Amino acid sequence: MKSRFSIEKPIIQAPMAGITTPEFVAACCEAGILGSIGAGYLNGDETKGFIQKVKSLTNKPFSVNLFIQEEPGIDVSVLQDAREALQPIYDELGIPKIQRVISTEVFEGQVQAIIDEGVNIVSFTFGIPDEDTIKKLKSHDVYLIGTATTIEEAVEVEKAGLDAVVLQGREAGGHRGTFTEPIELIATADLVKTVQGKVSIPIIAAGGIMTKEHVTSMFDLGASFVQVGTVLLTAHECGAAKTHKNAILNSSQESTTLTKAFTGKYARGLKNKFTEQLKDATVAPYPIQHYLTLHIRKESANQNNPEYMSLWMGENSYLAKEGTIKEIIGHLYL
């Protein structure tokens, strides 16, 4: 993969949907790693526009990450309970009550945008694409990367015919790529060790990787590549809100928590008033909860109020430093 796509360093920028900008992705590519577009919240046209912008900023390879979507089945009473749990926060932030929740199927449009724009690396989160999608992308010579959080998921990724697998450990910030139940929380090092030998495709280690020592240990365990996210969020080129960057830089050990409250899927981020207030509340399934809380997160950001923002970060966020992407990558790998 490294030689095929002319990557100077065996490092992949985590997609981080909703945070990455074209400028950030391009800067990662120019720093010699594989930049990644987090297209999870984009539709087909938006995905195509994002790809075109990145192509205008760099001629180096990059990937696109897609969410595997499922139609959420939900009881009306669950939706009502989820809305009621959020109502005090709507009131505090001065947001009108959400009347409708709309989720649009966009996956096929995203796949077509990837083909039209000649992107040749695609990764997937929250599951494995269907057989027809895999065949369609492979017919256009697209390299396919799955995400797994357990041995069983990694084996399924290879069985489906994907070319590599991201092993996402417990420490990882943001959404967990889990697609089987029950959810398991396995440390990155343990996951890499246990999957080693169980699959023959390249392993990409992800989760809690913040230092050169972390990177070296993953390679020693058998990973072919590492994927990093939190360590890049405090880069000068990163478009994350200043509130988010400051939260990472000021975080301490054990600052994070796993929560479904923001989107309906488990994700790791900073403990704040929102995660604690919704700890035991009814949560709608993804992506409905995502839309129910979207205005809360946006308004909280507008008010520079970190208490209701989804401040995604990994367990080792306290090790983050400011700097350019090139400087940060230089500290991880020479």
N, C-alpha and C positions, 0 to 999 in steps of 0.2 A: 504493500500500500504506500509506504513512504516513497519508494522510488517511482512507482507508477504515477503518483500525483505530485512529484517534485517538492515534497515537504522537506525542509531543511532540518527540522527538529521533530522528534516523534511525539509531538504534543498536539492535542486537539482542543480548541476553545469550545467549552460547553455552550449549547445553543441558547439557553436562557430566554425563552419566548417572552416578549413584552418588555425586555430590557435592552437587548441588542439593537444597534442601529447599523445602517450600511457602513457608516464611517468606522465604527468599532470593528465590524467584521473584516473590513478591508485592512485596517491597521494590524489586526492579528495575522492576516495573510502576509503582509509586508514584513512582519517580525519573524517570519519563517515557520509559522505553525499553521495548522488547518483551521481557518475561520469557519464559523458555522452560523447560518441564518436560522433563528428560532421562529419558524413560521406557524407555530401552533395556534395563534390567535388571528391569523390572516386568512382572507379568502383567496380564491385563485388569482384574481386581478392584482390584489395587494402583494401576493407572493411574487408574481411576475415583475411588478414594479420594483420590489425590494431587490430581486436578483439583478435586474438591469442596472440599478444604482450601484450595487457592489461591483459589477463588471466594469462600470465607468470609472471606478476608483482603483482597481487593481486588475492585473492580468494573471494573477496567481490563482490556483485552485481553491475552492471553498465547497462546503456542503450545505444542504438544506435539511432541517429536521422537521418532520411532520408528526402530529398527534394521530394515533389510531382512534377514531371516534366510534362510540357506540350510542345507539338511541337509548336515552335514559327512560326507564320505566319508573313512574312515581305515583304514589297515592296522593290525591288532592289534599288530604289532611296533613300529609308530611310537608307539602309545599306551604300550606297555611302556617304550620308550626314553625317552619324555617323563616318565613317572613316575620312572624311575630317575635322571634328571637332577635331579629335584626332591627326591629322598629325603634327601640330606645337609641340605637346608634344613628339611625336616620334622623331622629328628632334632635339629638345632640349636635349633629353636623349641619342641620337645616336642609336635609335632602327630602324631596317629596317621596311618598311611599311608592315603591315599584308596583305598577299595575300589571305589566306583562313581561314575560320572560321569553325571549326568542333565541332559538339555536338553529343555525343554518348549516346544512351539510355542505362542506366545501372541499372535502378530500380529493374528489376527482378533478376539480379545477386546479388544485395545487399540483397534482401529479402531471397534468397536462402542461402547466406552466414550467415545470422542471424539464419536461421533454422539449418543449418549444425553445427554451433558453439554453439547452445543451448542458445543463448541470450534470456532472457525472459522479457525484457522491451524494447519497441520501441516507439519513438515519431516521429511525422511528422510535417513538416513545408511547407507552401505554398499550403495547401489544405488537402483533405481527400482521403485516398487510396480507390481504387475501391472495390466493394463488395467481389470479388474473393480473393483479397489480404488480406482483413480483415479476411475472413473465413479461409484462409490458415494459417495465423499467429495464429489465435485463436485455431485452431486445434492442434497447438504445444504449447498451454498454454502460449502464449505471451501476456503480458499486454500492451495495446495500449493507447498512449497519443496523443491527437490532440493539435493544436495551434489555438487560436482565438484572434481577435483584436476587436470584436464587440459582442453584445448579440446574433445577428442572427447567426454569425459563431459558437459561443459556442453551441447554440441549434442544429445546423447542425452536429457538432462533436458528440454530444450525440445521435442524431437520427441515425447516421451511425453505432452506436454500439461500439464506442471507450470507454475506461474505465475511462479516466480522461482528463481534458483539461487545458492547459497552457493559462492563460489570459495575453496576452502581451500588456502592457500599452504603451502610447505615449513615456514615458521616456526611454524605452529600447534601448540599443545600438545594432548595427548590423542590419541584415535584419528583416523587419517586416513580420510576418507570414500571412499577409492579403491574403485572397483568394476570396473576393467579392469586387465589386465596388459600389460606390466610396470609396476610402480609407478614414477611419475615424481615428482621433487622440484623443483617450480617455485616460485620466490619469489612471494609474494602480488602484489607490484607487477607483475611480469612476466606473471603469470597474468591479472590484470585487463586489462592492456594488450593481450594477445594474443586474449583472448576478446571484447573490445570490438568490436562490429560483426559478430561471428560468431553472436550470439544477439540476439533482440529483447526478451527478457524482462528484468526488472530484475536487476542484479548486486549481490550482497551480498559484500563483501570480508571475508575472515577469515584471520587468521594473523599474529602478531607485532605486533598493533595495541595499543600501550601508552601513546601520547602524543597530544596534540592535533595535533602535526605529522604523525603517522602517519595519523590520521583525515582530516585535510585533504588529504594526498597521495592517499589512496584516492578521495576525491570528485573531485579534480582529474583522476584517471585515468579517471573515468567510472563509478565505483561509485555506486549509488543509496543503499546502506546499508553499514554496517560491522557485523560480528559480533565481540564481544569476550568472552574467557573468562578467561585468566590474570590480567589486570588487576583482575578482580573477585574472584578467589579470596582476596585478602588484605583484603577488606572486612569490617567488623565483623559485618555480618549474614550473612556466608557461613558455612555449617556445616562447612566443611572442617576436618579435624583440625589442631590447633595445630602438630603436627609438620610437616604439609604446608605450612601458612602460613609457618612459620619457614624451611622449605627454600627456598621461593620468595624470601622477603625476604633470605636469605643467599646466594642463588645469584649466580654471576658469569657473564660472557660465556663461551659454549661449555660451559655446565654440563649441557646436555641431550643426549639421544641418542634415536634411533629404535630401538624394540625390539618384537619379537613375543612376547617371553618371558612376559609377564603374561597375555595373552589369546589369542594366536594371530593377532592382527591388528596391523599396525604402528601404534604410538602413540609420541608424543614425551613424554618425561619426564626427570626428573633421573637422571643416571648414579649408580648406587649398586652395592653388592656384588651384588645380584640381577642387574642388567642385565649386569654384567661376567662374573659366574660362568656365566650362561646364554647368553653371546654366541654360542658355537658349539655349543650343545646342541640335541638334537632337540626340536622344539616341536610339540605337537598342534595341529590346526586349530581356529579359532574355531567355536563357543564352548567346546569341550572344554578347551582350555588355561586358559580363564577359570575353569572350575570346579575344575580341578586346582590352581590357585594361589590360589583364593579364601580358604582357611583360612590359608594362609601370610600373605597380605596382612592379614587380620583380626587374626591373632595378633601380627604384627609391630607393628600399630597399637596393640594392647592393651599391648604391652611398650614403647611409645614408641621403637621401633627403626626408624629410617628406611631401614635398609639393605635391607629386603625389602618395602617399600611401593611401590605404583605412584604415584609423586609426579608426576602429570601437570603439565606447564607448557610454555609456548612458548619459543622461542629467546631472546626479549627479556625473560625473567622477571626479570632483574636490574634492570629499570626499575620494578618493582612497588613500590607504597607502601601503607601502612595508611591506613584512613579509612572513612567511611561510604560506602555505594553512591552516595548523592547527591553527596558530595564528589568521589569518583573520577570519576563521570560529568561533573561540572562541570569537571574538569581536561581531559576529552577533548573536550567540546562545550558551547558556551555557548548 
